[in-house]
């Protein structure tokens, strides 16, 4: 089970990028066409998926650490 879904589609990434641009983020891409943005998303998708898998692994490490600390505190009580 993943805490963070690393399986993203091109459509999801494209819509996310468009939303971020509309919010004023990524001003360097504001003048780009949808076709150019889609090409950017196609190139970035494998890297984004790797980042999401790493984020998921770190999230699980944190969950397990919190659980372990909780067990230690219960033993002390």
N, CA, C, O and CB atoms as a CASP TS submission, in Angstrom:
PFRMAT TS
TARGET T0000
AUTHOR 0000-0000-0000
METHOD Language model
MODEL 1
PARENT N/A
ATOM      1  N   UNK     1       0.842  -1.184   0.000  1.00  0.00           N
ATOM      2  CA  UNK     1       0.000   0.000   0.000  1.00  0.00           C
ATOM      3  C   UNK     1       0.887   1.248   0.000  1.00  0.00           C
ATOM      4  O   UNK     1       1.822   1.360   0.793  1.00  0.00           O
ATOM      5  CB  UNK     1      -0.958  -0.002   1.225  1.00  0.00           C
ATOM      6  N   UNK     2       0.587   2.150  -0.874  1.00  0.00           N
ATOM      7  CA  UNK     2       1.349   3.396  -0.944  1.00  0.00           C
ATOM      8  C   UNK     2       0.621   4.505  -0.191  1.00  0.00           C
ATOM      9  O   UNK     2      -0.600   4.635  -0.282  1.00  0.00           O
ATOM     10  CB  UNK     2       1.583   3.809  -2.411  1.00  0.00           C
ATOM     11  N   UNK     3       1.367   5.282   0.535  1.00  0.00           N
ATOM     12  CA  UNK     3       0.801   6.476   1.155  1.00  0.00           C
ATOM     13  C   UNK     3       0.673   7.585   0.125  1.00  0.00           C
ATOM     14  O   UNK     3      -0.227   8.421   0.198  1.00  0.00           O
ATOM     15  CB  UNK     3       1.666   6.939   2.342  1.00  0.00           C
ATOM     16  N   UNK     4       1.580   7.579  -0.827  1.00  0.00           N
ATOM     17  CA  UNK     4       1.597   8.571  -1.903  1.00  0.00           C
ATOM     18  C   UNK     4       1.556   7.803  -3.217  1.00  0.00           C
ATOM     19  O   UNK     4       2.429   6.978  -3.485  1.00  0.00           O
ATOM     20  CB  UNK     4       2.872   9.512  -1.820  1.00  0.00           C
ATOM     21  N   UNK     5       0.557   8.068  -4.026  1.00  0.00           N
ATOM     22  CA  UNK     5       0.403   7.359  -5.299  1.00  0.00           C
ATOM     23  C   UNK     5       1.448   7.862  -6.292  1.00  0.00           C
ATOM     24  O   UNK     5       1.466   9.040  -6.647  1.00  0.00           O
ATOM     25  CB  UNK     5      -1.032   7.550  -5.872  1.00  0.00           C
ATOM     26  N   UNK     6       2.318   6.953  -6.734  1.00  0.00           N
ATOM     27  CA  UNK     6       3.364   7.351  -7.675  1.00  0.00           C
ATOM     28  C   UNK     6       2.973   7.077  -9.123  1.00  0.00           C
ATOM     29  O   UNK     6       3.716   7.416 -10.044  1.00  0.00           O
ATOM     30  CB  UNK     6       4.657   6.628  -7.350  1.00  0.00           C
ATOM     31  N   UNK     7       1.816   6.469  -9.324  1.00  0.00           N
ATOM     32  CA  UNK     7       1.337   6.201 -10.681  1.00  0.00           C
ATOM     33  C   UNK     7       0.490   7.378 -11.144  1.00  0.00           C
ATOM     34  O   UNK     7      -0.708   7.440 -10.870  1.00  0.00           O
ATOM     35  CB  UNK     7       0.520   4.873 -10.741  1.00  0.00           C
ATOM     36  N   UNK     8       1.112   8.293 -11.836  1.00  0.00           N
ATOM     37  CA  UNK     8       0.406   9.466 -12.341  1.00  0.00           C
ATOM     38  C   UNK     8       0.317   9.376 -13.859  1.00  0.00           C
ATOM     39  O   UNK     8       1.197   8.827 -14.521  1.00  0.00           O
ATOM     40  CB  UNK     8       1.116  10.779 -11.905  1.00  0.00           C
ATOM     41  N   UNK     9      -0.751   9.922 -14.385  1.00  0.00           N
ATOM     42  CA  UNK     9      -0.931   9.904 -15.830  1.00  0.00           C
ATOM     43  C   UNK     9      -0.450  11.218 -16.420  1.00  0.00           C
ATOM     44  O   UNK     9      -0.279  12.215 -15.719  1.00  0.00           O
ATOM     45  CB  UNK     9      -2.405   9.652 -16.198  1.00  0.00           C
ATOM     46  N   UNK    10      -0.239  11.189 -17.719  1.00  0.00           N
ATOM     47  CA  UNK    10       0.135  12.434 -18.409  1.00  0.00           C
ATOM     48  C   UNK    10      -0.965  13.475 -18.262  1.00  0.00           C
ATOM     49  O   UNK    10      -0.683  14.660 -18.084  1.00  0.00           O
ATOM     50  CB  UNK    10       0.417  12.169 -19.905  1.00  0.00           C
ATOM     51  N   UNK    11      -2.212  13.037 -18.335  1.00  0.00           N
ATOM     52  CA  UNK    11      -3.329  13.976 -18.181  1.00  0.00           C
ATOM     53  C   UNK    11      -3.332  14.632 -16.810  1.00  0.00           C
ATOM     54  O   UNK    11      -3.558  15.837 -16.696  1.00  0.00           O
ATOM     55  CB  UNK    11      -4.653  13.264 -18.411  1.00  0.00           C
ATOM     56  N   UNK    12      -3.080  13.834 -15.756  1.00  0.00           N
ATOM     57  CA  UNK    12      -3.045  14.391 -14.400  1.00  0.00           C
ATOM     58  C   UNK    12      -1.920  15.409 -14.258  1.00  0.00           C
ATOM     59  O   UNK    12      -2.114  16.484 -13.691  1.00  0.00           O
ATOM     60  CB  UNK    12      -2.875  13.270 -13.361  1.00  0.00           C
ATOM     61  N   UNK    13      -0.758  15.068 -14.771  1.00  0.00           N
ATOM     62  CA  UNK    13       0.375  15.991 -14.689  1.00  0.00           C
ATOM     63  C   UNK    13       0.135  17.251 -15.502  1.00  0.00           C
ATOM     64  O   UNK    13       0.473  18.352 -15.067  1.00  0.00           O
ATOM     65  CB  UNK    13       1.645  15.309 -15.163  1.00  0.00           C
ATOM     66  N   UNK    14      -0.449  17.089 -16.685  1.00  0.00           N
ATOM     67  CA  UNK    14      -0.735  18.236 -17.536  1.00  0.00           C
ATOM     68  C   UNK    14      -1.723  19.176 -16.844  1.00  0.00           C
ATOM     69  O   UNK    14      -1.521  20.390 -16.818  1.00  0.00           O
ATOM     70  CB  UNK    14      -1.292  17.773 -18.897  1.00  0.00           C
ATOM     71  N   UNK    15      -2.790  18.607 -16.287  1.00  0.00           N
ATOM     72  CA  UNK    15      -3.794  19.434 -15.597  1.00  0.00           C
ATOM     73  C   UNK    15      -3.195  20.112 -14.373  1.00  0.00           C
ATOM     74  O   UNK    15      -3.498  21.272 -14.093  1.00  0.00           O
ATOM     75  CB  UNK    15      -5.006  18.580 -15.182  1.00  0.00           C
ATOM     76  N   UNK    16      -2.345  19.395 -13.642  1.00  0.00           N
ATOM     77  CA  UNK    16      -1.688  19.989 -12.484  1.00  0.00           C
ATOM     78  C   UNK    16      -0.820  21.172 -12.914  1.00  0.00           C
ATOM     79  O   UNK    16      -0.859  22.236 -12.296  1.00  0.00           O
ATOM     80  CB  UNK    16      -0.837  18.936 -11.745  1.00  0.00           C
ATOM     81  N   UNK    17      -0.038  20.979 -13.975  1.00  0.00           N
ATOM     82  CA  UNK    17       0.832  22.052 -14.453  1.00  0.00           C
ATOM     83  C   UNK    17       0.019  23.252 -14.911  1.00  0.00           C
ATOM     84  O   UNK    17       0.367  24.392 -14.606  1.00  0.00           O
ATOM     85  CB  UNK    17       1.718  21.553 -15.594  1.00  0.00           C
ATOM     86  N   UNK    18      -1.068  23.001 -15.646  1.00  0.00           N
ATOM     87  CA  UNK    18      -1.925  24.109 -16.099  1.00  0.00           C
ATOM     88  C   UNK    18      -2.495  24.870 -14.900  1.00  0.00           C
ATOM     89  O   UNK    18      -2.524  26.101 -14.902  1.00  0.00           O
ATOM     90  CB  UNK    18      -3.079  23.577 -16.992  1.00  0.00           C
ATOM     91  N   UNK    19      -2.949  24.138 -13.872  1.00  0.00           N
ATOM     92  CA  UNK    19      -3.489  24.775 -12.671  1.00  0.00           C
ATOM     93  C   UNK    19      -2.430  25.621 -11.973  1.00  0.00           C
ATOM     94  O   UNK    19      -2.709  26.740 -11.542  1.00  0.00           O
ATOM     95  CB  UNK    19      -4.034  23.719 -11.707  1.00  0.00           C
ATOM     96  N   UNK    20      -1.226  25.091 -11.864  1.00  0.00           N
ATOM     97  CA  UNK    20      -0.145  25.830 -11.207  1.00  0.00           C
ATOM     98  C   UNK    20       0.205  27.095 -11.980  1.00  0.00           C
ATOM     99  O   UNK    20       0.468  28.138 -11.381  1.00  0.00           O
ATOM    100  CB  UNK    20       1.096  24.945 -11.063  1.00  0.00           C
ATOM    101  N   UNK    21       0.210  27.008 -13.292  1.00  0.00           N
ATOM    102  CA  UNK    21       0.499  28.180 -14.122  1.00  0.00           C
ATOM    103  C   UNK    21      -0.584  29.236 -13.928  1.00  0.00           C
ATOM    104  O   UNK    21      -0.286  30.427 -13.838  1.00  0.00           O
ATOM    105  CB  UNK    21       0.605  27.785 -15.614  1.00  0.00           C
ATOM    106  N   UNK    22      -1.841  28.797 -13.866  1.00  0.00           N
ATOM    107  CA  UNK    22      -2.952  29.731 -13.642  1.00  0.00           C
ATOM    108  C   UNK    22      -2.858  30.412 -12.280  1.00  0.00           C
ATOM    109  O   UNK    22      -3.286  31.556 -12.126  1.00  0.00           O
ATOM    110  CB  UNK    22      -4.286  29.000 -13.760  1.00  0.00           C
ATOM    111  N   UNK    23      -2.303  29.716 -11.295  1.00  0.00           N
ATOM    112  CA  UNK    23      -2.122  30.284  -9.957  1.00  0.00           C
ATOM    113  C   UNK    23      -0.963  31.279  -9.912  1.00  0.00           C
ATOM    114  O   UNK    23      -0.769  31.968  -8.910  1.00  0.00           O
ATOM    115  CB  UNK    23      -1.885  29.170  -8.943  1.00  0.00           C
ATOM    116  N   UNK    24      -0.201  31.351 -10.992  1.00  0.00           N
ATOM    117  CA  UNK    24       0.934  32.274 -11.028  1.00  0.00           C
ATOM    118  C   UNK    24       2.263  31.594 -10.776  1.00  0.00           C
ATOM    119  O   UNK    24       3.306  32.247 -10.786  1.00  0.00           O
ATOM    120  CB  UNK    24       0.739  33.360 -10.019  1.00  0.00           C
ATOM    121  N   UNK    25       2.239  30.303 -10.553  1.00  0.00           N
ATOM    122  CA  UNK    25       3.492  29.561 -10.381  1.00  0.00           C
ATOM    123  C   UNK    25       4.065  29.230 -11.756  1.00  0.00           C
ATOM    124  O   UNK    25       3.331  29.186 -12.744  1.00  0.00           O
ATOM    125  CB  UNK    25       3.266  28.257  -9.545  1.00  0.00           C
ATOM    126  N   UNK    26       5.346  29.003 -11.817  1.00  0.00           N
ATOM    127  CA  UNK    26       6.042  28.680 -13.064  1.00  0.00           C
ATOM    128  C   UNK    26       5.815  29.749 -14.146  1.00  0.00           C
ATOM    129  O   UNK    26       5.350  29.435 -15.242  1.00  0.00           O
ATOM    130  CB  UNK    26       5.579  27.315 -13.577  1.00  0.00           C
ATOM    131  N   UNK    27       6.143  30.996 -13.836  1.00  0.00           N
ATOM    132  CA  UNK    27       5.914  32.058 -14.819  1.00  0.00           C
ATOM    133  C   UNK    27       6.681  31.842 -16.124  1.00  0.00           C
ATOM    134  O   UNK    27       6.298  32.386 -17.160  1.00  0.00           O
ATOM    135  CB  UNK    27       6.300  33.392 -14.226  1.00  0.00           C
ATOM    136  N   UNK    28       7.749  31.064 -16.086  1.00  0.00           N
ATOM    137  CA  UNK    28       8.529  30.800 -17.294  1.00  0.00           C
ATOM    138  C   UNK    28       7.737  29.986 -18.321  1.00  0.00           C
ATOM    139  O   UNK    28       8.120  29.916 -19.489  1.00  0.00           O
ATOM    140  CB  UNK    28       9.815  30.066 -16.933  1.00  0.00           C
ATOM    141  N   UNK    29       6.639  29.374 -17.886  1.00  0.00           N
ATOM    142  CA  UNK    29       5.839  28.554 -18.803  1.00  0.00           C
ATOM    143  C   UNK    29       4.524  29.216 -19.212  1.00  0.00           C
ATOM    144  O   UNK    29       3.744  28.616 -19.951  1.00  0.00           O
ATOM    145  CB  UNK    29       5.548  27.219 -18.166  1.00  0.00           C
ATOM    146  N   UNK    30       4.266  30.422 -18.752  1.00  0.00           N
ATOM    147  CA  UNK    30       2.979  31.074 -19.028  1.00  0.00           C
ATOM    148  C   UNK    30       2.732  31.309 -20.513  1.00  0.00           C
ATOM    149  O   UNK    30       1.581  31.304 -20.948  1.00  0.00           O
ATOM    150  CB  UNK    30       2.908  32.391 -18.299  1.00  0.00           C
ATOM    151  N   UNK    31       3.761  31.509 -21.281  1.00  0.00           N
ATOM    152  CA  UNK    31       3.597  31.789 -22.706  1.00  0.00           C
ATOM    153  C   UNK    31       3.671  30.535 -23.578  1.00  0.00           C
ATOM    154  O   UNK    31       3.650  30.633 -24.805  1.00  0.00           O
ATOM    155  CB  UNK    31       4.646  32.770 -23.151  1.00  0.00           C
ATOM    156  N   UNK    32       3.755  29.371 -22.958  1.00  0.00           N
ATOM    157  CA  UNK    32       3.893  28.127 -23.715  1.00  0.00           C
ATOM    158  C   UNK    32       2.524  27.619 -24.159  1.00  0.00           C
ATOM    159  O   UNK    32       1.527  27.799 -23.460  1.00  0.00           O
ATOM    160  CB  UNK    32       4.614  27.055 -22.870  1.00  0.00           C
ATOM    161  N   UNK    33       2.488  26.996 -25.306  1.00  0.00           N
ATOM    162  CA  UNK    33       1.253  26.405 -25.818  1.00  0.00           C
ATOM    163  C   UNK    33       0.962  25.100 -25.072  1.00  0.00           C
ATOM    164  O   UNK    33       1.830  24.550 -24.393  1.00  0.00           O
ATOM    165  CB  UNK    33       1.353  26.152 -27.351  1.00  0.00           C
ATOM    166  N   UNK    34      -0.267  24.620 -25.212  1.00  0.00           N
ATOM    167  CA  UNK    34      -0.617  23.338 -24.599  1.00  0.00           C
ATOM    168  C   UNK    34       0.262  22.218 -25.141  1.00  0.00           C
ATOM    169  O   UNK    34       0.638  21.310 -24.400  1.00  0.00           O
ATOM    170  CB  UNK    34      -2.096  23.012 -24.844  1.00  0.00           C
ATOM    171  N   UNK    35       0.585  22.277 -26.401  1.00  0.00           N
ATOM    172  CA  UNK    35       1.438  21.246 -27.001  1.00  0.00           C
ATOM    173  C   UNK    35       2.830  21.250 -26.383  1.00  0.00           C
ATOM    174  O   UNK    35       3.401  20.193 -26.114  1.00  0.00           O
ATOM    175  CB  UNK    35       1.541  21.453 -28.515  1.00  0.00           C
ATOM    176  N   UNK    36       3.375  22.448 -26.157  1.00  0.00           N
ATOM    177  CA  UNK    36       4.694  22.554 -25.530  1.00  0.00           C
ATOM    178  C   UNK    36       4.661  22.069 -24.082  1.00  0.00           C
ATOM    179  O   UNK    36       5.592  21.413 -23.615  1.00  0.00           O
ATOM    180  CB  UNK    36       5.194  24.002 -25.587  1.00  0.00           C
ATOM    181  N   UNK    37       3.577  22.400 -23.378  1.00  0.00           N
ATOM    182  CA  UNK    37       3.453  21.952 -21.997  1.00  0.00           C
ATOM    183  C   UNK    37       3.309  20.435 -21.925  1.00  0.00           C
ATOM    184  O   UNK    37       3.856  19.798 -21.025  1.00  0.00           O
ATOM    185  CB  UNK    37       2.259  22.628 -21.324  1.00  0.00           C
ATOM    186  N   UNK    38       2.578  19.864 -22.867  1.00  0.00           N
ATOM    187  CA  UNK    38       2.428  18.413 -22.899  1.00  0.00           C
ATOM    188  C   UNK    38       3.772  17.734 -23.148  1.00  0.00           C
ATOM    189  O   UNK    38       4.065  16.706 -22.537  1.00  0.00           O
ATOM    190  CB  UNK    38       1.419  18.003 -23.979  1.00  0.00           C
ATOM    191  N   UNK    39       4.579  18.288 -24.023  1.00  0.00           N
ATOM    192  CA  UNK    39       5.913  17.733 -24.270  1.00  0.00           C
ATOM    193  C   UNK    39       6.777  17.820 -23.016  1.00  0.00           C
ATOM    194  O   UNK    39       7.530  16.894 -22.712  1.00  0.00           O
ATOM    195  CB  UNK    39       6.598  18.470 -25.436  1.00  0.00           C
ATOM    196  N   UNK    40       6.669  18.920 -22.296  1.00  0.00           N
ATOM    197  CA  UNK    40       7.406  19.071 -21.037  1.00  0.00           C
ATOM    198  C   UNK    40       6.982  18.001 -20.042  1.00  0.00           C
ATOM    199  O   UNK    40       7.824  17.388 -19.387  1.00  0.00           O
ATOM    200  CB  UNK    40       7.181  20.474 -20.438  1.00  0.00           C
ATOM    201  N   UNK    41       5.681  17.778 -19.930  1.00  0.00           N
ATOM    202  CA  UNK    41       5.153  16.774 -19.009  1.00  0.00           C
ATOM    203  C   UNK    41       5.637  15.380 -19.406  1.00  0.00           C
ATOM    204  O   UNK    41       5.968  14.570 -18.540  1.00  0.00           O
ATOM    205  CB  UNK    41       3.612  16.820 -18.983  1.00  0.00           C
ATOM    206  N   UNK    42       5.679  15.098 -20.702  1.00  0.00           N
ATOM    207  CA  UNK    42       6.143  13.789 -21.172  1.00  0.00           C
ATOM    208  C   UNK    42       7.590  13.537 -20.742  1.00  0.00           C
ATOM    209  O   UNK    42       7.941  12.427 -20.341  1.00  0.00           O
ATOM    210  CB  UNK    42       6.021  13.694 -22.707  1.00  0.00           C
ATOM    211  N   UNK    43       8.409  14.555 -20.827  1.00  0.00           N
ATOM    212  CA  UNK    43       9.820  14.427 -20.441  1.00  0.00           C
ATOM    213  C   UNK    43       9.960  14.321 -18.921  1.00  0.00           C
ATOM    214  O   UNK    43      10.794  13.565 -18.424  1.00  0.00           O
ATOM    215  CB  UNK    43      10.636  15.629 -20.966  1.00  0.00           C
ATOM    216  N   UNK    44       9.152  15.070 -18.194  1.00  0.00           N
ATOM    217  CA  UNK    44       9.276  15.134 -16.743  1.00  0.00           C
ATOM    218  C   UNK    44       8.630  13.951 -16.022  1.00  0.00           C
ATOM    219  O   UNK    44       8.989  13.665 -14.879  1.00  0.00           O
ATOM    220  CB  UNK    44       8.669  16.407 -16.248  1.00  0.00           C
ATOM    221  N   UNK    45       7.696  13.266 -16.656  1.00  0.00           N
ATOM    222  CA  UNK    45       6.931  12.213 -15.988  1.00  0.00           C
ATOM    223  C   UNK    45       7.796  11.141 -15.311  1.00  0.00           C
ATOM    224  O   UNK    45       7.540  10.825 -14.149  1.00  0.00           O
ATOM    225  CB  UNK    45       6.027  11.557 -16.984  1.00  0.00           C
ATOM    226  N   UNK    46       8.793  10.573 -15.970  1.00  0.00           N
ATOM    227  CA  UNK    46       9.604   9.556 -15.278  1.00  0.00           C
ATOM    228  C   UNK    46      10.308  10.102 -14.034  1.00  0.00           C
ATOM    229  O   UNK    46      10.413   9.408 -13.022  1.00  0.00           O
ATOM    230  CB  UNK    46      10.642   8.988 -16.234  1.00  0.00           C
ATOM    231  N   UNK    47      10.783  11.328 -14.109  1.00  0.00           N
ATOM    232  CA  UNK    47      11.445  11.929 -12.943  1.00  0.00           C
ATOM    233  C   UNK    47      10.458  12.193 -11.814  1.00  0.00           C
ATOM    234  O   UNK    47      10.778  11.994 -10.642  1.00  0.00           O
ATOM    235  CB  UNK    47      12.138  13.234 -13.338  1.00  0.00           C
ATOM    236  N   UNK    48       9.273  12.637 -12.166  1.00  0.00           N
ATOM    237  CA  UNK    48       8.236  12.892 -11.164  1.00  0.00           C
ATOM    238  C   UNK    48       7.844  11.595 -10.468  1.00  0.00           C
ATOM    239  O   UNK    48       7.672  11.567  -9.249  1.00  0.00           O
ATOM    240  CB  UNK    48       6.998  13.546 -11.813  1.00  0.00           C
ATOM    241  N   UNK    49       7.705  10.528 -11.236  1.00  0.00           N
ATOM    242  CA  UNK    49       7.353   9.236 -10.645  1.00  0.00           C
ATOM    243  C   UNK    49       8.429   8.749  -9.675  1.00  0.00           C
ATOM    244  O   UNK    49       8.111   8.186  -8.628  1.00  0.00           O
ATOM    245  CB  UNK    49       7.135   8.196 -11.744  1.00  0.00           C
ATOM    246  N   UNK    50       9.686   8.962 -10.018  1.00  0.00           N
ATOM    247  CA  UNK    50      10.781   8.592  -9.114  1.00  0.00           C
ATOM    248  C   UNK    50      10.693   9.402  -7.823  1.00  0.00           C
ATOM    249  O   UNK    50      10.840   8.857  -6.729  1.00  0.00           O
ATOM    250  CB  UNK    50      12.156   8.813  -9.796  1.00  0.00           C
ATOM    251  N   UNK    51      10.455  10.690  -7.955  1.00  0.00           N
ATOM    252  CA  UNK    51      10.332  11.551  -6.770  1.00  0.00           C
ATOM    253  C   UNK    51       9.163  11.107  -5.893  1.00  0.00           C
ATOM    254  O   UNK    51       9.276  11.102  -4.667  1.00  0.00           O
ATOM    255  CB  UNK    51      10.147  13.024  -7.190  1.00  0.00           C
ATOM    256  N   UNK    52       8.049  10.737  -6.507  1.00  0.00           N
ATOM    257  CA  UNK    52       6.891  10.293  -5.735  1.00  0.00           C
ATOM    258  C   UNK    52       7.160   8.958  -5.037  1.00  0.00           C
ATOM    259  O   UNK    52       6.711   8.753  -3.909  1.00  0.00           O
ATOM    260  CB  UNK    52       5.667  10.170  -6.645  1.00  0.00           C
ATOM    261  N   UNK    53       7.885   8.054  -5.690  1.00  0.00           N
ATOM    262  CA  UNK    53       8.243   6.784  -5.049  1.00  0.00           C
ATOM    263  C   UNK    53       9.175   7.025  -3.855  1.00  0.00           C
ATOM    264  O   UNK    53       9.038   6.387  -2.811  1.00  0.00           O
ATOM    265  CB  UNK    53       8.916   5.835  -6.071  1.00  0.00           C
ATOM    266  N   UNK    54      10.119   7.950  -4.023  1.00  0.00           N
ATOM    267  CA  UNK    54      11.007   8.290  -2.901  1.00  0.00           C
ATOM    268  C   UNK    54      10.224   8.929  -1.755  1.00  0.00           C
ATOM    269  O   UNK    54      10.460   8.619  -0.587  1.00  0.00           O
ATOM    270  CB  UNK    54      12.124   9.243  -3.369  1.00  0.00           C
ATOM    271  N   UNK    55       9.300   9.814  -2.092  1.00  0.00           N
ATOM    272  CA  UNK    55       8.474  10.446  -1.060  1.00  0.00           C
ATOM    273  C   UNK    55       7.653   9.396  -0.322  1.00  0.00           C
ATOM    274  O   UNK    55       7.475   9.486   0.893  1.00  0.00           O
ATOM    275  CB  UNK    55       7.546  11.510  -1.680  1.00  0.00           C
ATOM    276  N   UNK    56       7.153   8.404  -1.049  1.00  0.00           N
ATOM    277  CA  UNK    56       6.392   7.328  -0.418  1.00  0.00           C
ATOM    278  C   UNK    56       7.271   6.528   0.544  1.00  0.00           C
ATOM    279  O   UNK    56       6.846   6.201   1.652  1.00  0.00           O
ATOM    280  CB  UNK    56       5.795   6.399  -1.485  1.00  0.00           C
ATOM    281  N   UNK    57       8.484   6.219   0.122  1.00  0.00           N
ATOM    282  CA  UNK    57       9.409   5.467   0.982  1.00  0.00           C
ATOM    283  C   UNK    57       9.725   6.259   2.249  1.00  0.00           C
ATOM    284  O   UNK    57       9.734   5.696   3.344  1.00  0.00           O
ATOM    285  CB  UNK    57      10.715   5.136   0.221  1.00  0.00           C
ATOM    286  N   UNK    58       9.979   7.540   2.111  1.00  0.00           N
ATOM    287  CA  UNK    58      10.261   8.365   3.289  1.00  0.00           C
ATOM    288  C   UNK    58       9.037   8.480   4.191  1.00  0.00           C
ATOM    289  O   UNK    58       9.169   8.500   5.415  1.00  0.00           O
ATOM    290  CB  UNK    58      10.727   9.760   2.862  1.00  0.00           C
ATOM    291  N   UNK    59       7.850   8.557   3.598  1.00  0.00           N
ATOM    292  CA  UNK    59       6.624   8.632   4.394  1.00  0.00           C
ATOM    293  C   UNK    59       6.453   7.366   5.220  1.00  0.00           C
ATOM    294  O   UNK    59       6.092   7.438   6.395  1.00  0.00           O
ATOM    295  CB  UNK    59       5.397   8.850   3.487  1.00  0.00           C
ATOM    296  N   UNK    60       6.709   6.194   4.615  1.00  0.00           N
ATOM    297  CA  UNK    60       6.610   4.942   5.365  1.00  0.00           C
ATOM    298  C   UNK    60       7.641   4.882   6.478  1.00  0.00           C
ATOM    299  O   UNK    60       7.347   4.388   7.566  1.00  0.00           O
ATOM    300  CB  UNK    60       6.783   3.749   4.434  1.00  0.00           C
ATOM    301  N   UNK    61       8.840   5.375   6.223  1.00  0.00           N
ATOM    302  CA  UNK    61       9.865   5.415   7.267  1.00  0.00           C
ATOM    303  C   UNK    61       9.386   6.251   8.444  1.00  0.00           C
ATOM    304  O   UNK    61       9.599   5.892   9.602  1.00  0.00           O
ATOM    305  CB  UNK    61      11.186   5.980   6.713  1.00  0.00           C
ATOM    306  N   UNK    62       8.742   7.361   8.140  1.00  0.00           N
ATOM    307  CA  UNK    62       8.251   8.232   9.204  1.00  0.00           C
ATOM    308  C   UNK    62       7.118   7.561   9.974  1.00  0.00           C
ATOM    309  O   UNK    62       7.079   7.628  11.203  1.00  0.00           O
ATOM    310  CB  UNK    62       7.778   9.572   8.626  1.00  0.00           C
ATOM    311  N   UNK    63       6.204   6.921   9.266  1.00  0.00           N
ATOM    312  CA  UNK    63       5.108   6.210   9.927  1.00  0.00           C
ATOM    313  C   UNK    63       5.662   5.127  10.852  1.00  0.00           C
ATOM    314  O   UNK    63       5.232   5.010  12.000  1.00  0.00           O
ATOM    315  CB  UNK    63       4.152   5.589   8.882  1.00  0.00           C
ATOM    316  N   UNK    64       6.603   4.345  10.358  1.00  0.00           N
ATOM    317  CA  UNK    64       7.180   3.277  11.170  1.00  0.00           C
ATOM    318  C   UNK    64       7.940   3.823  12.373  1.00  0.00           C
ATOM    319  O   UNK    64       7.912   3.229  13.451  1.00  0.00           O
ATOM    320  CB  UNK    64       8.104   2.421  10.323  1.00  0.00           C
ATOM    321  N   UNK    65       8.611   4.939  12.193  1.00  0.00           N
ATOM    322  CA  UNK    65       9.321   5.567  13.301  1.00  0.00           C
ATOM    323  C   UNK    65       8.341   6.044  14.372  1.00  0.00           C
ATOM    324  O   UNK    65       8.595   5.875  15.565  1.00  0.00           O
ATOM    325  CB  UNK    65      10.169   6.743  12.795  1.00  0.00           C
ATOM    326  N   UNK    66       7.245   6.626  13.959  1.00  0.00           N
ATOM    327  CA  UNK    66       6.228   7.099  14.909  1.00  0.00           C
ATOM    328  C   UNK    66       5.621   5.918  15.658  1.00  0.00           C
ATOM    329  O   UNK    66       5.409   5.982  16.869  1.00  0.00           O
ATOM    330  CB  UNK    66       5.118   7.900  14.177  1.00  0.00           C
ATOM    331  N   UNK    67       5.342   4.837  14.926  1.00  0.00           N
ATOM    332  CA  UNK    67       4.798   3.639  15.575  1.00  0.00           C
ATOM    333  C   UNK    67       5.780   3.089  16.613  1.00  0.00           C
ATOM    334  O   UNK    67       5.391   2.723  17.722  1.00  0.00           O
ATOM    335  CB  UNK    67       4.474   2.555  14.522  1.00  0.00           C
ATOM    336  N   UNK    68       7.060   3.039  16.231  1.00  0.00           N
ATOM    337  CA  UNK    68       8.083   2.511  17.129  1.00  0.00           C
ATOM    338  C   UNK    68       8.185   3.384  18.383  1.00  0.00           C
ATOM    339  O   UNK    68       8.288   2.861  19.493  1.00  0.00           O
ATOM    340  CB  UNK    68       9.451   2.433  16.410  1.00  0.00           C
ATOM    341  N   UNK    69       8.156   4.695  18.216  1.00  0.00           N
ATOM    342  CA  UNK    69       8.229   5.600  19.368  1.00  0.00           C
ATOM    343  C   UNK    69       7.011   5.429  20.262  1.00  0.00           C
ATOM    344  O   UNK    69       7.111   5.503  21.486  1.00  0.00           O
ATOM    345  CB  UNK    69       8.343   7.061  18.904  1.00  0.00           C
ATOM    346  N   UNK    70       5.841   5.197  19.629  1.00  0.00           N
ATOM    347  CA  UNK    70       4.617   4.986  20.403  1.00  0.00           C
ATOM    348  C   UNK    70       4.706   3.738  21.253  1.00  0.00           C
ATOM    349  O   UNK    70       4.260   3.745  22.401  1.00  0.00           O
ATOM    350  CB  UNK    70       3.416   4.894  19.482  1.00  0.00           C
ATOM    351  N   UNK    71       5.273   2.663  20.719  1.00  0.00           N
ATOM    352  CA  UNK    71       5.430   1.416  21.472  1.00  0.00           C
ATOM    353  C   UNK    71       6.395   1.608  22.632  1.00  0.00           C
ATOM    354  O   UNK    71       6.168   1.082  23.722  1.00  0.00           O
ATOM    355  CB  UNK    71       5.924   0.288  20.553  1.00  0.00           C
ATOM    356  N   UNK    72       7.457   2.348  22.410  1.00  0.00           N
ATOM    357  CA  UNK    72       8.448   2.618  23.468  1.00  0.00           C
ATOM    358  C   UNK    72       7.798   3.423  24.589  1.00  0.00           C
ATOM    359  O   UNK    72       8.015   3.135  25.767  1.00  0.00           O
ATOM    360  CB  UNK    72       9.681   3.384  22.897  1.00  0.00           C
ATOM    361  N   UNK    73       7.000   4.434  24.227  1.00  0.00           N
ATOM    362  CA  UNK    73       6.341   5.256  25.241  1.00  0.00           C
ATOM    363  C   UNK    73       5.313   4.440  26.028  1.00  0.00           C
ATOM    364  O   UNK    73       5.131   4.667  27.225  1.00  0.00           O
ATOM    365  CB  UNK    73       5.664   6.471  24.585  1.00  0.00           C
ATOM    366  N   UNK    74       4.635   3.490  25.364  1.00  0.00           N
ATOM    367  CA  UNK    74       3.665   2.658  26.061  1.00  0.00           C
ATOM    368  C   UNK    74       4.348   1.759  27.080  1.00  0.00           C
ATOM    369  O   UNK    74       3.807   1.528  28.161  1.00  0.00           O
ATOM    370  CB  UNK    74       2.874   1.819  25.066  1.00  0.00           C
ATOM    371  N   UNK    75       5.524   1.250  26.751  1.00  0.00           N
ATOM    372  CA  UNK    75       6.267   0.382  27.672  1.00  0.00           C
ATOM    373  C   UNK    75       6.718   1.159  28.909  1.00  0.00           C
ATOM    374  O   UNK    75       6.735   0.618  30.015  1.00  0.00           O
ATOM    375  CB  UNK    75       7.488  -0.237  26.963  1.00  0.00           C
ATOM    376  N   UNK    76       7.081   2.426  28.720  1.00  0.00           N
ATOM    377  CA  UNK    76       7.563   3.243  29.833  1.00  0.00           C
ATOM    378  C   UNK    76       6.414   3.642  30.767  1.00  0.00           C
ATOM    379  O   UNK    76       6.644   3.889  31.950  1.00  0.00           O
ATOM    380  CB  UNK    76       8.271   4.498  29.301  1.00  0.00           C
ATOM    381  N   UNK    77       5.208   3.706  30.259  1.00  0.00           N
ATOM    382  CA  UNK    77       4.065   4.166  31.066  1.00  0.00           C
ATOM    383  C   UNK    77       3.576   3.147  32.058  1.00  0.00           C
ATOM    384  O   UNK    77       2.625   3.409  32.794  1.00  0.00           O
ATOM    385  CB  UNK    77       2.934   4.548  30.178  1.00  0.00           C
TER
END
